[in-house]
Structure formats: C-alpha cells, structure tokens
C-alpha cells in the first residue's frame, strides 16, 4: 500500500480466487496508542467495507495489537452474522452423560438348566413329558426305562437285604441304585414289593419347561446321552453386544433399561451382573449379561430386546457437537476473538454424546465459540488461509 495523502492510502491486491477476504490494518501513533481495523474486501467490488475496529490508549495492548492474528481469521460483522445464522456459545465444564443403545436377546439362565440323562444303557418305555414346551414339576415322572443292568442291580439289592438285612454291603448296594437315579421312595417300594421293577420311572430334577427332547417311546439309548433338557424360566438373562469403543465406560453393576418390540410402552429395569472376558473379532463387540425376574413368563428366550445404558462420564470440558468441524483427522472450532473476528482453533477431542463433545486440548473454559453457522464460516476461513490449513 502507498500513502496518497494525509491519512489516505491506496493499494492493489491480487486475489487468488473469487470471494470475500478480510484485511486487518494496525495503526500506531506515538503517545496516542494503537488501533486495529478489520475491513472486508471482495472480488468484483471496488473499495473496502469496515467490519470492526478497536482502539487502545498508549501503553495498553490487545491480543490483536500485540500479535499476528491466527491464520484463517476472518471478520464477520453483525449484519452478516445474522444473515448466515451465526450463534455464539461458551466452552464450559459440565457433568457429561452418554446414552448407549445395544441390541439384546433374551436367553436361558444357564444356572437354571438341567439335563436328564441315563447312567446305564436302556430302552424308553412310557413317555409322559412327550413334547417340547410341556411344564413339569420337580420329581414328576418324565418317562420310564428298561435296562438289563438296572434290573440286575435291583435283584442284587433284594438278595443282599434278604441275606444280611443291614450293614455296609447293603448300603453299598443301595448306593448303586441311587447313583442310577432311583429315588429313596422307589428303593423303599422295591423292598416292600420284593421283586424288581422291569420299568423304572425317571423324574424331573427341577421344575420348569421341557425345552429339548431327544427320545420317543421304544428307542434305545446309551449311558451318558442327554435325553431331555429342562429350563426354569422364572428368571432369564438378557445378553447384549457392546461395541469395543464403548467398553471403557461399562462396568459391572451398572443399571440398564430394557424394552421389547412386542411389549410397547413397557420396560424392565436391571443391572449388568457380568461382562464376558472375550471379544467377538467379527463384530468387535463384547457381550454383557443382565438377569431379569420373569414370574409371568412374558420374557421368552430368543426374543430381541433393546438395552439402554445411561453412562455418567463425570465432569468434562465440552463444546456443542455442532460447533466442531471434522476435517480429516483435524477437529476445528471457531473462537470469537471480539471486534468481529473469528479464528479457527485446532482442538483434541475425547468422549462424545448426542449433544456435546469433550475438549482435551486447544480451548479453555469460558472461551466464546461459534455454535451455529460453522460450515459457512469454515468456507470463508478456507479461502482466506488456503487449503493447507485444513
């Protein structure tokens, strides 16, 4: 720029592209002080428009007067701010919460499952619990079996009782029958009857629902084969998959809310009682478990559920999510410097929820930032600083 007269200057600027560009002029006069003026210049327009100005008495300085403005700083007057919808907010410290939603599935409580199997080779006689879904009570007859070994063991016990009456040999013979699933009442009935039973009843080890059966009448089965599975559904598990990125905020004992699509308007409250110690490599998730009481049986294994966790993240320095520009790996926020000036600030971010994002580095509490209209401000800042800044 060249002086053309007292207080008058003239200059020509070669702009690299169309658009609006800020021009900051700093004026110093000994004994008077300094003044900073921000003008707006644009292609296809002659002259400058004053955006803002600040004057400082001699001996006093401002950030704008002492140092170069950050690259990408632009001046936006009140009229333009209103036109593009710029809103200003504050960087603040607040208690941050995060809501995590996960897909869950109702499952059997594995501590309430019982398998029914034989400890001897046998053939199935009469089948009482004859289909999956039938409800049974503890010690109720499920089916009868015939086994040559069991028949021989009954006969041996009767002979020992007749010959010895009592003693260790009798107790050993009785113990063998107990191991082969005969109850005390069945053994006592055997002694009273005096003859072995060809078919012996197999009873339910617990009350519940038959959820698996592998037998029909007349089939032969080897010792150790699982013939039935019984589940007590008065309590079930809800298992959900938590993404690896959320795992650091999940702890055992954390409260959860569970809803099911087929029960609109209803919810179930529970707590995480177990976090599985391994990761599913395909989905990058970890399974959590929530036990729920189910006295009415409305929760059925296999049902899908939504599991919601409200996580208290503690006190954090935060900005609204809308205030942050995501530029590759960079996170940019525009700080209001006053006098109509907006400067881009690179920040390091941490945890995030729907409304706020944590600031780890780059801003301090109380700083004024742009919270709305950020995209348009960023567009102008890119033009004024060059794309390398982004």
Secondary structure, 3 states (H helix, E strand, C coil): CEEEECCEEECCCCCCCCCEEEEEEEEEECCCEEEEEEEEEECCCCCCEEEEEEEEECCCCCHHHHCCCCCCCEECCHHHHHHHCCEEEECEEEEEEEEEEEEEEEEECHHHEEEEECCCCEEEEEECCCCCCCEECCCCEEEEEECHHHHHHHHHHHHHHHHHCCCHHHHHHHHHHHHCCCCHHHHHHHHHHCCCCCCEEEECCCCEEEEEECCCCCCEECCCCEEEEEECCCEEEEEEEEEHHHHHHCCCCCEEEEECCCCCCCCEEEEEEEECCCCECCCCEEEEEEEEECCCCCCCCCCEEEEEEEEEEEEEEEEEHHHCEEECCEEEEEEEEECCEEEEEECEEEEECCCEEEEEECCCCCCEEEEECHHHHHHHHHHHHCHHHC
